[in-house]
Amino acid sequence: MKFGNYLTQQQTDFPESWRRHFVNYDVLKGFLKNLMVDTNVRLTTAFPPTHVFQFTSADPLEPTFDQLLSTRLTTVAQLTPKFVRLLDAEVQKFNNFFVAIKDTTKKRVGAVLDQQRQPEVAECEAALRDLLMLERFVFLNFTAVAKALKKHDKWSGLQIREPYLMRTSQMSFVQSTSLMRMKPELMARLTLALGAQGAPIESLGLPADSGSVTDATAKLRDLAVAGDTSALQQKKPVKSGDGSASPGLGPLVELMHETQTVMISLRGPHGTDIIGAVLGCLKKHRCQIADFSLSRLHHDVTFGVLVYLQNRDVDLFGDLANAAQRWDGTLSFDVQDAQLKASKLSVASQYALSEAPYASRVKYIATVLNERGLTPEFLSEWLNWLLEKKISVEQMRRLDGHSTLMCVEFRLSVPDTLSPDEMKSELIAISTGHQTDVALQPDNVFRRQKRLVVFDMDSTLIQQEVIDEIARATGIEKEVAAITESAMQGEIDFKESLARRVALLKGTPIEALEQVKQSLVFTEGAHYLCRALKSAGFKLAVISGGFLPLAKYVKAELGLDYAFANQLQVTADGKYLTGVTVGPVVDASRKAELLEVIAQAEGIALDQV
């Protein structure tokens, strides 16, 4: 529902004499829509994304850049003061009415709170209803002002909302804390009055978190325990037709429970101070936090929070504006009524702040890795693929600590109509084209509760390729490299490539493997990672297309549980390599088989690998 329609609908709940004092949101919006839509001085948002600003225009009739900017600045300079004057008149109109009605409401509430009297339930209800209606009147009008300012800032390119709202903090409708402070006292007096009529307090539906209601209920119980029943016997219970304590209390209780949903975002260069400033304001105004989100780019932090504002306390926004000014921050907020909420967090099918708010979605985690660095070419193709598949990125998290970006984890919201097999085949093509690993897995409990971790060895746990190291030690590096290049170009498969390279090792002394062991460089953090995983109870394995003597060495160095690789045949005297392997070749399909064997031996489901 559009806010203008919503505001008109809400006004019908107020007496006719109140309605003409509401902020005329349609007039404000009409001014902006008719006069300021094409005046935006933020040119990057004023023109379509495909628009190209030319240094010299080929069309002599087209205004030059400086003329375009001058025209827009001149128009905004004329229209924005007019809009502010129009808005000032609307704010003054509803503030004047507030001042006039406040005194009448305060007298009625004061009479109910007079300690020398014991007011009737109906009198308490009427006073509380007046107070809640006034509170609601203020909040609806303040919301209209805030939304009109938001539209102005969007369409003009100027940012006047924060300073304007700071101005309103001096108005009477904001500085009405003494009146609003009466509400909990009034609720307590209503509780006592209802108790005196014999109504069961717990069944009335009054706000459970109200300290005043709790105190009043306790007072009634204390009177009963002490035997002082005069307050309870003074009046006979007034019952309505359905047996409730008061016929008008139901709608009143609903008003007392009514909350406003507010999305708040504060961005600035002082990280923890930004967070503390927002939370301090929420504490002061007794807001209930529903959800939050935090993002950081070095010193710049954006802290977003979704809150429920129970007392329609517009002073919250003045405090937030002051906090933003104090910490050089940029404040934005959006007020949403129950009928306007973009997200509700009460049931599992709805969305948190960090989630893409789309239905029929499945969550996945994608991890992209390239030890030589993630290139802009790969990342561009990867993001274009996500866009093509209508996959939303919910979170991005860097996983490496190097000077060059190597590894990023994406949390994705994927349409449930996409086939996992189709995604896998397309991602393999992207991965192969850029020599970048892409791992895609459902974001479920199995992903977060792994029990078996299986590593590759070459260029993973160690920084080298063992076949290249053996070739270097025996002087056949160029020949091995040529075969490797042929395999990379798809001219021969892995098994053929392995057989050819191993054949070149015929006659190599077995001592060469010992020499290679001493030259191996473990990947930074490999020892720490494996120790941490072992201490957490994981089983660890290395399955490599390299060679078993070196895989066993890596297993021993890192404390792994299993090691599988290709076995090099040696001569009968055990001194030289024969140039062939024995047993099954450990290629991609064999790795998958060995992974299943380990999982079965350990009693671990494949989803936990």
C-alpha positions in Angstrom: 0.0 0.0 0.0 1.3 3.5 -0.9 1.9 5.7 2.1 -0.5 8.4 0.9 -3.3 5.8 0.7 -2.3 4.4 4.0 -2.4 7.8 5.7 -5.8 8.6 4.2 -7.1 5.3 5.5 -5.7 5.9 9.0 -7.3 9.4 9.2 -10.7 7.8 9.1 -10.0 6.5 12.7 -9.9 10.1 14.0 -12.7 12.6 14.7 -13.6 14.9 11.8 -12.3 17.9 13.7 -8.8 16.3 13.8 -8.5 15.3 10.1 -8.1 18.8 8.7 -5.1 19.3 10.9 -3.1 16.4 9.4 -0.1 17.1 7.2 -1.3 17.2 3.6 1.0 14.6 2.3 -0.6 14.6 -1.2 0.1 18.3 -1.6 3.7 17.9 -0.6 4.2 14.9 -2.9 2.4 16.7 -5.7 4.7 19.6 -5.5 7.7 17.4 -5.7 6.3 15.1 -8.4 5.2 18.0 -10.7 8.1 20.4 -10.2 11.2 18.6 -9.0 11.4 15.2 -10.7 13.7 16.4 -13.6 15.8 18.7 -11.4 18.1 16.2 -9.7 21.6 17.6 -9.3 23.0 14.1 -8.6 23.5 13.5 -12.3 24.5 9.9 -12.0 21.1 9.0 -10.6 19.2 11.6 -12.7 20.0 10.0 -16.0 19.5 6.3 -17.2 22.5 4.0 -16.4 23.2 3.8 -20.1 23.6 7.6 -20.5 27.1 8.7 -21.4 28.2 12.3 -20.5 30.2 13.6 -23.4 33.1 16.1 -23.0 32.0 17.7 -26.2 28.5 17.1 -27.6 28.0 16.5 -31.3 24.5 18.0 -31.1 24.7 21.8 -31.0 21.2 22.0 -29.5 22.2 19.8 -26.6 23.2 21.8 -23.5 26.8 21.6 -22.5 27.7 20.0 -19.2 28.1 23.3 -17.4 24.8 24.6 -18.8 23.0 21.4 -17.7 24.4 21.6 -14.2 23.7 25.4 -14.0 20.1 24.9 -15.0 19.4 22.2 -12.5 21.2 23.9 -9.6 19.3 27.1 -10.4 15.9 25.3 -10.5 16.7 23.4 -7.2 17.8 26.6 -5.6 14.5 28.1 -6.4 12.2 25.1 -5.6 13.8 23.7 -2.5 13.2 26.8 -0.3 9.6 26.9 -1.6 9.2 23.2 -0.6 10.6 23.9 2.8 8.2 26.8 3.3 5.3 24.6 2.2 6.5 21.9 4.6 7.0 24.4 7.4 3.4 25.5 7.1 2.2 21.9 7.3 4.3 21.1 10.3 3.2 24.3 12.0 -0.4 23.4 11.3 -0.3 20.0 13.0 1.9 21.3 15.8 -0.5 24.1 16.6 -3.4 21.6 16.8 -1.3 19.4 19.0 -0.6 22.3 21.4 -4.4 23.1 21.5 -5.5 19.5 22.1 -2.6 18.7 24.4 -3.9 20.9 27.2 -7.3 19.4 27.2 -5.9 15.9 27.1 -3.5 16.7 29.9 -6.3 18.0 32.1 -8.4 14.9 31.6 -5.4 12.6 32.3 -4.4 14.7 35.3 -7.9 14.3 36.8 -7.7 10.5 36.5 -4.3 10.5 38.1 -5.4 12.7 41.0 -4.5 10.6 44.1 -7.5 12.0 45.9 -9.9 10.4 43.6 -10.9 6.8 42.6 -12.0 7.3 39.0 -14.5 5.0 37.2 -13.1 2.5 34.6 -14.9 4.4 31.8 -13.1 7.6 32.8 -9.7 5.9 32.8 -10.5 4.3 29.4 -11.5 7.7 27.9 -8.4 9.4 29.2 -6.1 6.6 27.9 -7.9 6.6 24.6 -7.4 10.3 24.2 -3.7 10.0 25.1 -3.1 7.1 22.6 -5.0 9.0 19.9 -2.8 12.0 20.4 0.3 9.9 20.3 -0.9 8.2 17.1 -1.7 11.6 15.5 1.8 12.9 16.2 3.5 9.8 14.8 1.5 9.6 11.6 2.2 13.3 10.9 5.8 12.9 11.7 6.1 9.9 9.4 4.4 12.0 6.6 7.0 14.7 7.1 9.9 12.2 7.1 8.6 10.5 3.9 8.1 13.8 2.1 11.7 14.8 3.0 12.9 11.5 1.7 11.2 12.0 -1.6 12.6 15.6 -1.8 16.2 14.3 -1.3 15.7 11.6 -3.8 14.3 13.8 -6.6 16.4 16.9 -5.9 19.8 15.4 -5.1 20.1 17.5 -2.0 20.2 16.0 1.5 18.1 18.1 3.8 16.2 15.5 5.8 18.5 15.2 8.7 18.9 18.9 9.4 15.2 19.5 8.9 14.2 16.8 11.4 16.8 18.3 13.8 14.8 21.5 13.6 11.6 19.8 14.5 13.1 18.5 17.7 12.3 22.0 19.1 8.6 21.7 18.3 6.0 21.1 20.9 4.9 17.8 19.5 8.4 16.4 20.0 9.0 18.0 23.4 5.9 16.4 24.9 7.6 13.9 27.1 5.7 15.0 30.2 2.5 14.1 28.5 3.7 10.7 27.3 5.2 10.0 30.7 1.6 9.9 32.0 0.7 6.9 29.9 2.3 4.2 32.1 0.7 5.9 35.2 -2.6 5.9 33.4 -2.3 2.3 32.5 -1.6 1.5 36.2 -4.6 3.5 37.3 -6.8 1.6 34.8 -5.4 -1.7 36.1 -6.3 -0.7 39.7 -9.8 0.4 38.6 -10.5 -2.8 36.7 -9.2 -4.8 39.7 -11.5 -2.9 42.0 -14.4 -4.1 39.8 -13.3 -7.7 40.2 -11.9 -8.1 36.7 -9.1 -10.7 36.4 -6.1 -8.5 35.5 -4.1 -11.3 33.8 -6.9 -11.9 31.3 -7.3 -8.3 30.1 -4.5 -8.4 27.6 -2.7 -5.3 29.0 1.0 -5.0 27.9 2.9 -7.7 29.8 6.2 -5.7 29.8 4.7 -2.6 31.4 6.2 -2.1 34.8 3.3 0.1 35.8 0.8 -2.6 35.1 2.9 -5.1 37.0 3.2 -2.8 40.0 -0.5 -2.1 40.0 -1.3 -5.8 39.9 1.0 -6.5 42.8 -0.6 -3.7 44.8 -4.0 -5.3 44.3 -2.7 -8.7 45.5 -1.0 -7.0 48.5 -4.3 -5.4 49.5 -6.1 -8.7 49.3 -3.4 -10.5 51.4 -3.5 -7.7 54.0 -7.3 -8.0 54.3 -7.9 -4.4 53.0 -10.8 -5.1 50.6 -12.3 -1.6 50.7 -10.9 -0.7 47.3 -12.0 -4.0 45.9 -15.5 -3.8 47.3 -16.2 -0.2 46.6 -17.6 -0.8 43.2 -19.6 -3.7 41.7 -18.1 -5.3 38.6 -19.4 -3.7 35.4 -20.0 -6.6 32.9 -20.7 -6.3 29.3 -22.9 -8.7 27.4 -20.1 -11.2 26.8 -18.9 -11.1 30.4 -15.9 -9.0 29.8 -14.9 -6.3 32.3 -15.6 -3.4 30.0 -17.1 -3.3 26.5 -14.6 -0.6 25.3 -11.5 -2.2 26.6 -10.8 -4.6 23.6 -10.0 -1.9 21.0 -8.1 0.1 23.6 -5.9 -2.9 24.4 -5.2 -3.3 20.7 -4.1 0.4 20.6 -1.8 -0.2 23.6 -0.2 -3.2 21.9 0.2 -1.4 18.5 3.8 -1.0 17.5 5.6 0.8 14.7 8.3 -0.9 12.7 11.3 1.3 11.9 14.3 0.5 9.6 17.3 2.6 10.8 20.7 2.8 9.1 23.7 4.9 10.3 26.8 5.0 8.2 30.1 6.7 9.2 33.8 6.4 9.9 33.6 5.6 13.6 32.7 1.9 13.7 32.0 1.0 17.3 30.9 4.6 18.1 28.3 4.4 15.3 26.9 1.1 16.8 27.0 2.5 20.3 25.2 5.7 19.3 22.3 3.8 17.7 22.0 1.3 20.5 22.1 4.1 23.1 19.1 5.8 21.3 17.2 2.5 21.2 17.8 1.9 24.9 16.6 5.4 25.8 13.4 5.0 23.9 12.7 1.4 24.9 12.7 0.0 21.4 12.6 -3.7 20.8 15.3 -4.9 18.4 14.0 -7.4 15.8 17.1 -7.7 13.6 20.4 -6.0 12.7 23.0 -6.0 10.0 26.6 -4.7 10.0 29.0 -4.1 7.1 32.5 -2.6 7.3 34.9 -1.2 4.7 38.1 -0.4 6.7 37.0 2.5 8.9 33.5 3.1 7.3 30.8 1.1 9.0 27.1 0.8 8.1 24.9 -0.4 11.0 21.3 -1.2 10.1 18.7 -2.2 12.6 15.0 -3.2 12.5 13.2 -2.1 15.6 9.7 -2.1 17.0 8.8 1.3 18.5 6.1 0.7 21.0 5.4 4.3 22.2 5.4 6.1 18.9 8.1 8.2 20.4 9.2 10.6 17.6 11.9 12.0 19.8 13.9 8.9 18.8 14.5 10.4 15.4 15.8 13.7 16.8 18.3 11.8 19.0 19.4 9.7 16.0 20.0 12.8 14.0 22.1 14.3 16.8 24.1 11.1 17.0 24.7 11.1 13.3 26.0 14.7 13.5 28.2 13.9 16.4 29.9 11.0 14.7 30.0 12.4 11.2 27.5 9.8 10.1 24.8 9.6 7.5 21.4 8.6 8.9 18.5 7.0 7.0 15.4 5.5 8.3 12.0 4.2 7.0 8.9 4.0 9.1 6.6 1.1 8.3 3.2 0.3 9.8 2.1 -3.2 10.2 0.3 -3.0 6.9 3.5 -1.6 5.2 6.1 -4.0 6.6 8.5 -5.3 4.0 9.6 -8.1 6.4 8.3 -9.8 9.5 10.5 -12.0 11.6 7.9 -13.9 13.6 7.7 -17.0 11.4 10.3 -19.0 9.6 9.0 -18.4 6.1 9.8 -14.7 6.4 13.0 -12.8 6.0 15.8 -11.5 8.1 17.6 -8.2 7.2 20.5 -10.1 5.7 18.2 -12.1 3.4 17.0 -11.4 -0.1 13.2 -11.0 0.4 12.0 -13.4 -2.3 9.8 -16.5 -2.1 10.6 -20.0 -3.3 14.3 -19.8 -2.7 17.1 -22.2 -1.6 20.2 -21.1 0.3 23.6 -22.0 -1.1 27.2 -21.3 -0.1 29.6 -20.7 -3.0 33.4 -20.6 -2.3 35.6 -19.3 -5.1 39.4 -19.8 -4.9 42.5 -19.0 -7.0 45.9 -19.1 -5.4 47.2 -16.6 -8.0 44.4 -14.2 -7.1 40.8 -13.8 -8.2 40.8 -11.8 -11.4 38.3 -9.1 -12.3 37.6 -11.1 -15.5 36.5 -14.2 -13.4 34.6 -12.2 -10.9 32.7 -10.3 -13.7 31.7 -13.5 -15.5 30.8 -15.1 -12.1 28.5 -12.2 -11.2 27.0 -12.0 -14.7 26.1 -15.7 -14.3 24.4 -15.0 -11.0 22.4 -12.2 -12.6 21.4 -14.4 -15.5 20.1 -17.1 -13.2 18.4 -14.5 -11.0 20.5 -15.6 -8.0 20.8 -13.0 -5.2 24.0 -12.4 -3.3 23.1 -12.1 0.4 26.6 -12.0 1.9 30.2 -11.9 0.7 33.1 -12.8 3.0 36.8 -12.9 2.3 38.4 -16.0 3.6 42.1 -15.5 2.8 44.5 -13.1 4.5 46.9 -12.4 1.6 47.8 -9.1 0.0 46.0 -10.3 -3.1 42.3 -11.4 -3.0 42.4 -15.2 -3.3 39.3 -16.6 -1.7 35.7 -15.3 -1.2 32.6 -17.0 0.3 29.2 -16.0 -1.1 25.9 -16.7 0.5 23.4 -17.1 -2.3 19.6 -17.1 -2.5 18.8 -19.4 -5.5 15.5 -19.8 -7.2 14.2 -23.3 -6.4 13.5 -23.9 -10.1 17.2 -24.1 -10.9 18.6 -27.6 -11.3 21.7 -28.4 -9.2 23.1 -30.5 -12.1 22.6 -27.6 -14.6 24.3 -25.2 -12.2 27.2 -27.6 -11.7 27.8 -28.1 -15.4 27.8 -24.3 -16.1 30.0 -23.5 -13.2 32.6 -26.2 -14.3 32.8 -24.3 -17.6 33.4 -21.0 -15.8 35.9 -22.5 -13.4 37.9 -24.2 -16.1 37.9 -21.1 -18.3 39.5 -19.1 -15.5 41.4 -21.9 -13.7 39.6 -20.9 -10.6 38.0 -23.3 -8.1 34.2 -22.9 -7.5 32.5 -24.9 -4.8 28.7 -24.8 -4.5 27.0 -26.5 -1.6 23.6 -26.2 0.1 23.7 -24.0 3.2 22.2 -26.5 5.6 23.1 -28.2 8.9 25.3 -30.8 7.1 27.5 -28.1 5.7 27.9 -26.5 9.1 28.5 -29.9 10.8 31.2 -31.6 8.8 33.2 -34.5 10.2 35.6 -35.5 7.4 37.8 -33.1 5.5 39.7 -34.3 2.4 42.5 -32.3 0.8 44.3 -32.4 -2.4 48.1 -32.3 -2.0 49.8 -30.5 -4.9 49.3 -26.7 -4.8 47.0 -27.2 -1.9 48.6 -28.5 1.3 52.0 -27.9 -0.4 52.9 -25.1 -2.7 54.5 -27.2 -5.4 53.6 -29.9 -7.9 55.6 -33.0 -6.9 56.1 -34.3 -10.4 57.7 -31.0 -11.3 60.0 -31.2 -8.3 61.1 -34.7 -9.1 61.7 -33.6 -12.8 63.7 -30.7 -11.6 65.8 -32.9 -9.3 66.6 -35.3 -12.2 67.1 -32.7 -15.0 64.0 -33.5 -17.1 61.9 -30.5 -16.2 61.3 -29.3 -19.8 60.1 -32.6 -21.0 57.7 -33.0 -18.1 56.4 -29.5 -18.6 55.7 -30.1 -22.2 53.5 -33.1 -21.4 51.8 -31.1 -18.6 51.0 -28.3 -21.1 49.5 -30.9 -23.6 47.2 -32.2 -20.8 46.2 -28.6 -19.9 45.2 -28.0 -23.5 43.0 -31.1 -23.5 45.1 -32.9 -26.0 45.6 -35.9 -23.7 43.7 -37.0 -20.6 45.1 -37.3 -17.0 45.9 -41.0 -17.2 47.9 -40.6 -20.4 49.7 -37.5 -19.1 50.6 -39.3 -15.9 51.9 -42.4 -17.7 54.1 -40.3 -20.0 55.5 -38.2 -17.2 56.2 -41.2 -15.0 57.9 -43.0 -17.9 60.4 -40.1 -18.1 61.4 -41.0 -14.4 62.7 -44.4 -15.4 66.0 -45.0 -13.7 65.7 -42.1 -11.3 67.4 -43.0 -8.0 64.9 -43.5 -5.1 67.0 -40.9 -3.1 65.5 -38.3 -5.4 62.2 -38.6 -3.6 64.0 -38.0 -0.3 65.5 -34.9 -1.8 62.1 -33.7 -3.0 60.6 -34.2 0.5 63.2 -31.8 1.9 62.3 -29.2 -0.7 58.5 -29.2 -0.1 57.0 -26.0 1.1 53.8 -26.3 3.1 51.0 -23.8 2.3 50.9 -21.0 4.9 48.4 -22.0 7.6 48.2 -25.7 6.6 49.7 -26.9 9.9 47.5 -24.6 12.0 44.4 -25.5 10.0 45.0 -29.3 10.4 45.7 -29.0 14.2 42.5 -26.9 14.6 40.4 -29.4 12.7 41.9 -32.4 14.6 41.2 -30.7 17.9 37.6 -30.2 16.8 37.2 -33.9 16.2 37.5 -34.0 12.4 39.0 -36.9 10.4 41.5 -35.7 7.8 42.7 -37.2 4.6 44.8 -36.3 1.6 43.9 -37.9 -1.8 46.4 -36.9 -4.5 47.1 -37.5 -8.1 50.8 -37.3 -7.0 52.8 -40.0 -5.5 52.3 -42.1 -2.3 55.8 -41.7 -0.7 55.3 -37.9 -0.7 51.6 -38.1 0.3 52.6 -40.2 3.3 55.3 -37.6 4.2 52.6 -34.9 4.1 50.3 -37.1 6.2 52.9 -37.5 8.9 53.9 -33.8 8.9 50.3 -32.6 9.2 48.9 -35.4 11.4 46.4 -36.6 8.9 44.5 -39.9 9.2 44.6 -41.1 5.6 46.8 -40.7 2.6 46.1 -42.0 -0.9 48.1 -41.4 -4.1 49.7 -43.1 -7.1 52.2 -45.8 -6.2 55.5 -45.6 -8.1 57.0 -49.0 -9.0 60.7 -49.5 -8.0 63.3 -52.0 -9.1 63.7 -55.3 -7.3 66.7 -53.9 -5.3 64.5 -50.9 -4.3 67.1 -48.4 -5.6 65.5 -47.0 -8.8 62.1 -46.1 -10.3 60.9 -48.3 -13.1 58.9 -45.6 -14.9 55.5 -47.1 -14.3 52.8 -46.9 -11.5 51.2 -49.9 -9.9 47.6 -50.3 -8.8 44.6 -48.1 -9.9 45.5 -44.6 -11.1 44.2 -41.9 -8.7 42.3 -39.7 -11.1 39.0 -37.8 -10.4 36.8 -40.8 -10.4 39.2 -42.8 -8.2 39.3 -39.8 -5.8 35.5 -40.0 -5.5 35.7 -43.7 -4.8 38.4 -43.3 -2.1 36.4 -40.5 -0.5 33.4 -42.8 -0.1 35.6 -45.6 1.2 36.9 -43.3 4.0 33.4 -42.0 4.8 32.1 -45.6 5.1 35.0 -46.7 7.3 34.4 -43.8 9.6 30.6 -44.1 9.6 30.2 -40.6 8.2 27.5 -39.5 5.7 28.7 -38.0 2.5 26.8 -34.8 3.3 29.2 -34.4 6.2 32.4 -34.6 4.1 
